[in-house]
Amino acid sequence: MSPAPEIPPSTKRPFLSLRQTQTAWWVVLFFFLCGVLSAAQLVIWLAALASLALILWSRGEWVRLPGMRVYWGMLACLLLPGLISLVDAINPDRALSTIGRLCAYGLAGCLFMRLAPSARQWPTTVLWLSGVLVLWSLDGIVQEWRGLSLSGYRVFTGLPEGHKVTGSMGLDYGPTLAVLSPFLFEALRLHGRKLPWLWLALPLLAVAVALSASRYSALLLLVSAMLCGLVSISHQSLNGYRNALLLALGCLIGLLIPIFVIPHLADRLAIVWHGLSASQEDLNVALAFRPELWKASWLVFTDHWLNGVGIRGSAQAIQPILAMSPGFPDSMLRQPWHPHLGVLEVAADTGLIGVIAYLMLLAMMLRLMFRASAKGICGVPVFAAVAILALFPFSSTLSMYSFSTGSLAWPALAMAAGGYFSSTATT
């Protein structure tokens, strides 16, 4: 007589049925909502509240997931230094608010880990995610061409060196496209031979990133292509090397086309090139006064080298230093500025303790990505790559602790951990 089948706990049943669908539509919808940041924020808060309620209702069963300790361990790499930095926090209210948000990512992760696409769902899911990226790319290209995005947003013209394409998602347009580009690269790896026309989406995405006039976004797109190329090469097949080469070429072609067509983009690069060989003042202007921000942030770090000035405190701490700097315009002091360099922001906010923990987080994410790739676990390397790009150490646009960054990084990391540990637990 065969043993009776195990009845799954009540908190697992809905997710078991969801994993039987052909496409993980909830994943497609969430990352589509990342283009409307307030909607993504609302989803994360609702997921956190729902998880908290389910923890109480299930008497802790909700958090008993394979890989949950690892996910919280990665989150702790930012959370614990943030708690330690509260001792000397220059702005305790803002630090506590950010720490509360990090805790919300942890609670929401209980849901996102369960929503990781199955191996059956992954090929069609990533194809639809690529469709979202193509839609956003066309949105920006139409905005450059007509002056209005598909939803009616005007091109951003508040820059002395020219305009910026923002599509319908605002100034985060370029970085968001670059961070989510691994979805398109994965679709090309899985479907590129059967659907050769899909390769046209690669230069289309790169053109949109170039139109955003964000030099960092262009660099991040190339880093993304390198990461995904390494994953392809790790399979040690001829197709893997071919895909890596095509990714690099497609990105470079797409990034270069607008530079030859649109004068102000070429002028922005020329200003940087001239600044590198000219005076410090010219370099400052060429890099949008970021060197001044880096100098001020470094001084804050050296003054509070152990545990920093509290999460999101560096924006306030550097203001007096910038005010005394002859190289920083007085007109720019009217608004707060964060360090605009990811690892330096971590250093200023949480000190040496935070930097060490942050490097541990990067190592853990890279390890998860390459181990999943070696074991052939679908989706996990891509979600891990998205998280790495969102939390990239040389980020010069978004704050490491901003909602824009966290809304991309932590749900993706939760799905990476959920997909990896659920797969290894069943083998």
ABEGO torsion letter per residue (X at the ends): XBBBBBBBBAAAAAAAAAAABABBAAAAAAAAAAABAAAAAAAAAAAAAAAAAAAAAAGGAAABBBGAAAAAAAAAAAAAAAAAAAAABABAAAAAAAAAAAAAAAAAAAAAAAABBBAAAAAAAAAAAAAAAAAAAAAAAAAAAAGBBAAGBBBBAABAAEBBBAEAAEAAAAAAAAAAAAAAAAAAAAAAAABAAAAAAAAAAAAAAAAAGBAAAAAAAAAAAAAAAAAAAAAGBAAAAAAAAAAAAAAAAAAAAAAAABAAAAAAAAAAAAAAABBAAAAAAAAGGAAAAAAAAAAAAAABAAAEAEBGAAAAAAAAAAAABAABBAAAAABBBBAGBAAAAAAAAAEAAAAAAAAAAAAAAAAAAAAAAAAGBBGAAAAAAAAAAAABAABAABBAABAAAAAAAAAAAAAAAAAAAAAAAAX
